[in-house]
Amino acid sequence: MSAVRGASQVAGRRLTPGQRRVVFASVLGTALEWYDFYLFVVLAPVVGAHFFAPLDPAARTVLTLLAFVAGFAVRPIGALLFGGLADRFGRKRVFLVTVIAMGGSTCAVGMLPGWAALGLAAPVMLVALRLLQGLAIGGEYGAAAAFMAEHAPRDARGAFTGWLQTTATLGLLAALAVEQGLRGALGDRGFEDWGWRVPFLMSVLLLPLSIWVRLRLRESPTFERLRLAGRLSARPLAETFGERRLLGRTALALFGLTAGQAVLWYTGQLYALTYLQTAAGVAASDAAALMALALLLALPCFVAFGRLSDRVGRRPLIIGGCLLAAGLYVPIFDALLVAANPAHGEAQRRAPIVVHADPAGCRLQFDPIGLGREAGPCDVVRRHLARRGLSYEREALPAGAPVSVTVGERSVSAADVAPGDAEALRMRIDGALQIEGHPPRADPDRIQRGPVVALLWVLVAIAAMVYGPVAATLAELFPTRVRCTAIALPYHLGNGWFGGFLPAIAAASVAARGEALAGLGFPITVALVTAIVAIVALPETRGRDLERID
């Protein structure tokens, strides 16, 4: 209920009980859906062990992540399906369907027997449930954004919808907190044996409350007036993509808003968490705790920037956030590495790493799902160093020369191991790294926790600067008759394509260039493109009358 009390006033205006109920119902239900969605990736290794038991650990992780990607893949389909329904039959009905579908499928994952009981049917059913989750989350955001914007006071729409923008972070934070709390209470063995089901089953506790609150909501007044006037769109999909004007706005929303928002959100939260674990070598539990604290401290930023956009406009924050990210990402992540693992930087300076190879024998390691095969020793070396988050220099060798790695004063040659024995080559590299003082993990006692949390907070705050005004901006770009459809598609394409592929593209860049910070090239480029498109073409939408947009 703190969210309701905190939202009692926005932009100096006291909200009505009905408006507070809209905020509470929207935030509760949407946060629950994001919790359900991100819980899967937080628990991916454990889920893989139960549903892909006959396979080796690497294959389990790959197939579990494939199931996760399946949820991302169908999000745009859910956006089109439920967006069209929300524009034809009302936002409230879709609200109810999506939260029931997400909560029900998540609970079903918690009750689903594993491979030992069902064999191949277990992972097939798991993927089916994951697809249902993706469809549900794809339909939720457009309906929620339109519903809240259409209930909001005209001069406080950014602050009002800013509460919705907290939900993805709330969902991720809740998933991390529940996993860490249960693992601490049950121990690793108990959690991995049966306790992993509890986070999925916990959805059943909040689902009835979310349904009850949403049942008490009234339909959007803007939608109701359109319905009573007989001006609802009979074919919102055809209208959105058939009218050149609306199609152009949809493309503008994608490239001038949601693409940048997506990479900033994923870089500041999920990629930063991965970076702590790989490049900095921080233990997963420590990294999750540091990230969770930063997320908790940064949550108010989403509402604060939404409110600020009601005063200064949407464009300055969207453009400014993208430009800040482009300018600050490299120094922030560099400082994050130093603060999280001081010994890492010391070792890189004292014992630099050089990969000696024929460039023709190395290929770009673009491997979004982990199934790519290593073509030769160069690929083995580069992928292994990238997975350990180590920067290296490259020295070209003539054709036919054996691949080798120099670590300080020590050298490891691929010619010294049996052809094709990648594991032996990795072990020799690890041995040289250990002797030369490259720590495999960050020393928990040397982690500068305060600076790490502060840097993570800045990353999340930059993301919030763009994400906070997004819902209001999208709602103000499109007419009521197609608003849900037109909002949902660019949002989920931006987050699915640009945000979803960010980890794979970042990993490919690190492996190819041999620099831990090379993975930032993609989000920086997308942020700059979004800023340029927004400067050139994105209109200022603050204060628009939602019923007069055409």
N, C-alpha and C positions, 0 to 999 in steps of 0.2 A: 504493500500500500504506500510505501515511501515514494514510488514513482508518481502516484496520484497526488500526494501532498505536494511533491516538488513541482508538479505541473499545474497546481491550483492557480498560479498566476503566470502568464506569459506576456512579455512585452508590456508589463504594467497593468494588464487587464485580468481581472478575476474570471476564471472560467465557470460556466454553469455546471451543475451536477452531471448533465448529459454529456458535456464535452469532456469532463474528467473521466467519465465511464468509457468514452471512446478511446482516450489515451491508455487507460489501464487495460482494456480488453485487447486493443491492438498490440501493445507492448508485450503483454503476457503471452498471447497466442503466438505471435511471430517469434519471440525469443524462444519459446518452447520448440517451435519448428526448427530454428537454427541450431538449438542444442541437439535435437535429434539428428540433424544433418551432419554436424561436425563430430558427433560422438563416434561415428563410424571410423573416421580417419584417426582420431585419438587412440582408438582401440584396435587399429588395423593388425598389428602383429598377433595379438591374442585371438582375434576373430579368425585370422588365417590359420592358426594352429588347430582350431576346432572344426573348421569347415573345409579345409584343404589338407587334412592330416597326412595322407600318404605321400605328399610331396616334400621336397627339401625346403628349409626355411626361406631361401631366396625366392623359390617359385611360389611359396605360400604368400609372401609379401607382394609379389607381382600380381597374382590373381586377386588378392584382397584389394589392392589399389585399382585393379581393373573394375572391380565391383563399385568402388568409390567413384571412378571416372564415369561409370554408367549413369550414376545419379546426376553428374554434371552435364552429361550429353543430352539428357532428356529435359533439362530445365527450360530451354527455349520452347520445346514442345508443350510443356506444362503452361508456359507463359501464353502461348497462342490459344491453347484449349480453354484454360480458365479465364484468361483475359477476355476472350470473346463471350464466354458465359456471363461474366460480371457486367459487361456492357449491355447484354441483352436482358438479363434477369435480375440484376442487382448485386451490389458488392457484398451485402450481408450473407446471402446464400453461399456465395463462393467462399467467404470467410469460414463458414461452418464446415463445408466440404473439405477444404484443404487442411484444416487443423485436425479433423477426424482422420483423414487419410494418413497424415504424417504421424500422429500419435499412435494410431492403430498399427501401422506398419513397423514402427519402432518397437512397440511392445511385442509384436510378433517375432522380431529378430531375437529379443531376449528369451522367448519361449521355444524358438526353433531348435530341434535336435541337430546335433552335428553329424559329421561324416560317419562316425562310429555307429550311429543308429540308422541313418537314412542313406548312406552312401552318396552317390552322385546327385541324388535328388536334393540333398542339403544345400550345396552351393548354388544349384539352379534356383531353388526357392529363395535363397539369400539375395541373389541378383535381382529376382523379380520384386522383392520387397524394396530393394535399393532403387529400382526404377520407379516404384510408386512414390518413394520419398522425393525423388528428383522432380516428378510431375507435380507433387504437392507444393514444394518450395518454389517451383517455377510459377505456380498460380497465386501464391500467397502475396508476394511483394507488390505486384501491380494493384491488386484489390485493396491491400492495406494502405498503400500510398495515396491512392485516389480517395479512399474512404476517409482517411484522416484529413487530407487537404480540403475535402468538400465539407467537413465539419468545422474546420478551423476558422477563427476570426481572420478577416482579410489582411489585417496589418500585423498578424502574428503567425502567419502560416509556416514560416521557417522554424520558429521556436516550437510550434505545435507538432509538426512532422519530424522535428529533430529527435523527439523521443523514439520514433520508429527506427531511426538510424542507429540507435544504441543496441538494437536487438541482435544483430549479427555478432557483435563483440560480446554481448551478454551471453549468447549461446555458446560461443567458443570458450569464454571464461568459465561458464558453468560446467562444460564438458571436461575441461582441464581440472577444475576443482573437485568434481565428483570422482574422477579417475584417481587423482592423487590421494584424496581422502580415503577412499575405499582400499586402495593399495596399501596405505599406511596402516589402516585398521585390521585388514585381513592378512597382510603379508603377501609377498609376491606369489607364493605357491597357492595360497587360498584364493587370491584374486584371479589368477590365471586358470585355476581349476573350475571354479563356479562363480566367483564374485564378479566377473566381468559382465554377467547377465544383469546384475542389479541396476547399473546405470540405464540400460535400455528399458527395464521394467519400471523404473521410476517415473517414466512418462505417464504411466497410468494414474499417478497421484494428482498431477496437475491438469491432465486432459479434461476430466469432468468439470473442474472449476473454469477452465478456459471456455468450454462449450456453454456452460451456464451463463457466464458473463456475456458472451457474444449473442446468445439468444435474447438477452435483455436489451440489446442495442436496437436503435431505430435505423432504418435505411437512410443513406445519405440524402439530405434534403435537396441537393442539386440534382441527383439522379431522379428523385421522386417527382420533382417539378417537370423534368424532361419527359418522364413516363406519362404523367397526367396530361401533358400537352401533345402526346402521341408522336414525339419526335425521336424515339429511340432508334438506334441503327439496327436494321434487320440483319445486316451482314457486316459486322465491325471489321472482320479480317479483310474482306474484299475492299472495304472503304479505306482502311488504313494503308493498304498496299496498292490499291487501284488509283487513288488520287495522288497525283504527282506532288502536290503541296504537302500532304501528310507524310508521304514516303520520304520526301526531302527532310522534313523535321525529324523523322525517325532516324535517318542516317546522321543528322546533326547531333541528336541526342546520344548516339553511339560514339561517334568520333570526337565530339566536342564536349563530352561530359562523362559518360559511364566507362569508357575505356580508361581514361586517366584515373577516375575514382577507383576502378577495379585494381589497377596495378598498385596504387598507393595503399589500398586496404590490405592486399595480399602481401606486399612488401613489408609494410609496417607491422604486420601481425604474424602471419604464417611463415613467410620467408625469413623474417628476423628470428623466429623460433628455430627454424632449420639451420640458419647460419650460426646460431649459438652452439648448436649440437655438433655441426660438422666443422666449420672453419675454426671456431674457438675451442672445440672439444669439450664443451660443458656437458656434464651428465644430464640425461633426459629429465630426471626429476628436478634437478636444480634449474635447468633452463625453463621448465614448465612453471616452476614457482616464481621465478623472476619475471617471466612474461605475464603470468596471472596478476602479479602485483601492479605491473605497469598498466595493464588493461583496466584494472579496477580504478586506479588513480586517474586514468585518462577518460573514463566514461563520461564525466560531465562535459567534456569538450564537444561532443556531438551536439548536445542541446545548446551549448553556448554559441557555437558557430552557426547553428540554425537560427538562433535568436539574433546574432549579429547581422546575418544576411537580411533580416527584416529592416535593419537600419541603414546598412551601407549598400545593399544589393547582393544578388547571387553571384554575378560575374566576377567582382573583385576577389571573392574568396576562392572560387573555382580556379580562376587563372593564377592567383597568388599561391594557392596550395600546390598546384602542379609545378610552378616555377621554383618554389622553395624546395620541393622534392628533388628536382633536377639539379639544383645547386648544392644541396646539403647531403644527399645520400652517401656519396663517397666519403667525405670526412666523418660522417656519423658512424658508418659501418666500420671504418678504419679505427676510430676511437673505441668502438664496441669490442673489436677484437683485442685491442690492447688492454682494456679494462677487464675483460672476461678471462683472458689467458695471457698474462704478462710474459710467461716463459716462452710462449709461441713466438712472439715478436723477437725476443732475445735470440732464440735458436735460428730464426730466419736470417737475422743479421750475421750471426756468428758462423753458421754453416749453411750457406745458400744452396739451393737445389737447382741442378741443371739437367735437362733431358737432351741427350744427344741422339738424333734420329734423322733418317732420310724423310723429308716432308712428304714424299709420295706414299710412304707407308703409314701415314697417319690420316685418319678421317675425322670429320666433325662428329662428336659424341651426342647427337640429338636422339635421345632415347626416352620418350615421354612415359613409357610404361615398364621400362626395365627389361625388355625382351631383346634389345639389340645385342648382336654378337661382336666380340672383339676380334678385329680382322688380323691382328698381329701384336707383337710385343709393344709397339708404340701405343696402341690403344689400351693395352693392359696397364702400362705405366701411367698414362695420362688419366685414365679413369680412376685408378687407385689413389693417385695424388689428389685428384679432385674430390673424391669421397672423404678424404682426410682433411680437406680444406687447406691444402698446402699450395703456396705460390711457388712457381718455378720459372726459370729462364729456359729458352730453347736454343739449341745450337744445331744447325743443319749439317748433316753428314752426306757424303757421296752415296750414290745408289749401291745397295748391297752391303753397306757397312752395318755391323750389328748395333742394335739399340743399346744404350747404356744410360745410367743415371749416376750423377755425381752429387754426393751429399757432403759438403765440406771437403774433408780430405779423403773421403771414401768413395769408391766407385763400384757400381753393380752393373754387370753386363748380362744381357739376355743370352749371350753365347755360352755363359757358364751354367745354364740350366737346360734341361731336356726340351727340345722343340715342342711347343704347345703346352708346356707345363706352366700355366699362368699362376697357379697357386704358389709354386716354388719361387717364381719371380717376385710375387708380392711379399712373401716371407723374407726374402733377401733384402728387399727395399726397406721393409719395416725394421729389420735388424740394423741396417746402416743408419736409419733415422734415429733409432734408440741410442746407438753408440754416440752419435753426434749431438745428442741432447734435445731432439725434437720430441716433446711430450705427446703421447697418444691421447691423453685426456688433460683437461684443465685441472689444476690443483684446487680443490674446493676452498682451501684456506687462503689462497691468493686471489680469489675472485673479488674484485672491487664491486660489491653488490650495489652500493648506492649509486655510483656512476653508471653502472649497467642499467639499472631501473630508470634512471633519469634519461639516458639515451633512448631506451625503448619507449619511454613516455613521449619524447619528442617525435619519434616516428609515428606513433599512434595519433598524436595531436595533429601532425601534418595531414594524415589521412582523414581525420575528422574535419579538418578545414574544408575539404572538398565534399566529403560524404555527408556532413551535417545538412547542407542546403539541397542535396540531390533530390529528395522526394518532392519538396516544394517546387523546385525548378521543373522537374519532369511533369508534374501535375499542371503547371502553368504554361506548358508548351502545347498541350493538346486539348481539343474540345471534349466536353463531357461524354458525348455519344460514343467515342472510341478511346476514352482516356485509359482504361485499364489495359486494353490490348496494346496501345501505343507506348505506355510506360513499361510494361513487362518485357517486351521483346528486346529493346536496346539494353535494358538493365541486365538481363540474363545472358544476352550475347556478349556484352562487355565483360561481365564477371566470368562467364564460361570460357570464352575464347581468349581474352587478354589476361584475365586473372588466372584462369584454370591452367593455361599453358606456361605461365610464368616460371614455375619450378623447373620444368623440363628445359626451357630455353636458357634459364640461368645456369643450370648444370652443364648444358652443352657449351656455353660461353666460358665457364671456368675451366672445363676440360681442354678446350681448344686453345685458349690463350694462356693458361697456366698462371692465372692471377685470381686470388680469392674474391676480389672485388669486381671481377669481370661480369659476374652475374647481374650486376646493377645496370648494365648497359641497356637491357630491354626495358625495364620500368622507366628509366630516365628518358629513353627515346619516346615511349608512349606518352609519358607525362608532357614532354615538350610538344608533341604533335597535338595533344588535347588542348594545351594552352594556346597554340597558334590557331587552331580551328575555332576555339572559343573567342579569341580576340577578334578574329575576322568575321565570324558568322553567328555566334550565340547571342541572342538578344537578351536584354535585361528584362526579367519577367516579374520582379518583385511587385506585389500589390495588384496584379491583374485580376479582373473579375472573371472567375472561372466559368460563368454562364455566358460570357460574351466572346469567348475564344472560338474562332472558326478556322 
